[in-house]
Amino acid sequence: MSSNEFKLAQKYVIRFGKYEGQNLDKIAETDEGLKYLDWLNDQSWLKQPLETHLRNYMADPTIQKELEGLE
């Protein structure tokens, strides 16, 4: 994944649910939000472009490290 793909993913706005209207980076600011993104990343019903942006975001080493700290 390129840094440009991560930057695009950071800005991607969720269009449903509790976090509707917030970008991935904003959601991940809280432990609850980061856990939600981790859960969402495992869902088989995701559609494009959310699936690609979320996978790129969650694959970032910094995000992975934050997740490990929550476990």
C-alpha positions in Angstrom: 0.0 0.0 0.0 1.3 3.4 -0.9 1.2 6.4 1.4 -1.2 8.1 -1.0 -3.7 5.2 -0.6 -3.5 5.6 3.2 -4.1 9.3 2.9 -7.1 8.7 0.7 -8.4 6.1 3.2 -7.9 8.5 6.1 -10.3 11.0 4.5 -13.0 8.4 3.4 -16.3 9.3 5.0 -18.6 6.6 6.4 -22.1 7.0 5.0 -24.2 4.9 7.5 -24.7 4.1 11.2 -23.4 5.8 14.3 -20.4 7.3 12.6 -22.2 8.6 9.5 -20.5 11.7 8.2 -17.1 11.0 9.9 -13.9 10.0 8.1 -11.9 6.9 9.1 -9.2 9.0 10.8 -11.8 10.8 13.0 -13.5 7.5 14.0 -10.2 5.9 15.0 -9.4 8.7 17.4 -11.2 6.8 20.2 -10.7 3.2 21.3 -14.4 2.6 20.7 -14.1 3.9 17.2 -11.0 1.9 16.4 -12.6 -1.3 17.7 -15.6 -0.5 15.5 -13.4 -0.1 12.4 -11.6 -3.4 13.2 -15.0 -5.1 13.5 -16.2 -3.5 10.3 -13.1 -4.6 8.5 -14.0 -8.2 9.1 -17.5 -7.9 7.7 -18.2 -9.8 4.4 -21.0 -7.4 3.3 -18.8 -4.4 2.7 -19.1 -2.8 -0.7 -16.8 -0.6 -2.7 -15.3 1.9 -2.2 -15.6 1.5 1.6 -14.1 -2.0 1.5 -10.9 -0.9 -0.3 -10.4 2.3 1.8 -11.1 0.5 5.1 -8.7 -2.4 4.3 -6.0 0.2 3.3 -6.5 2.1 6.5 -6.5 -0.9 8.8 -3.4 -2.3 7.1 -1.2 0.7 8.1 1.4 -0.4 10.6 0.6 2.5 13.0 -3.1 1.5 13.1 -2.1 -2.1 13.6 0.1 -1.1 16.6 -2.8 0.9 18.1 -5.1 -2.1 17.8 -2.5 -4.4 19.4 -2.5 -2.0 22.4 -6.2 -2.4 22.8 -6.1 -6.1 23.1 
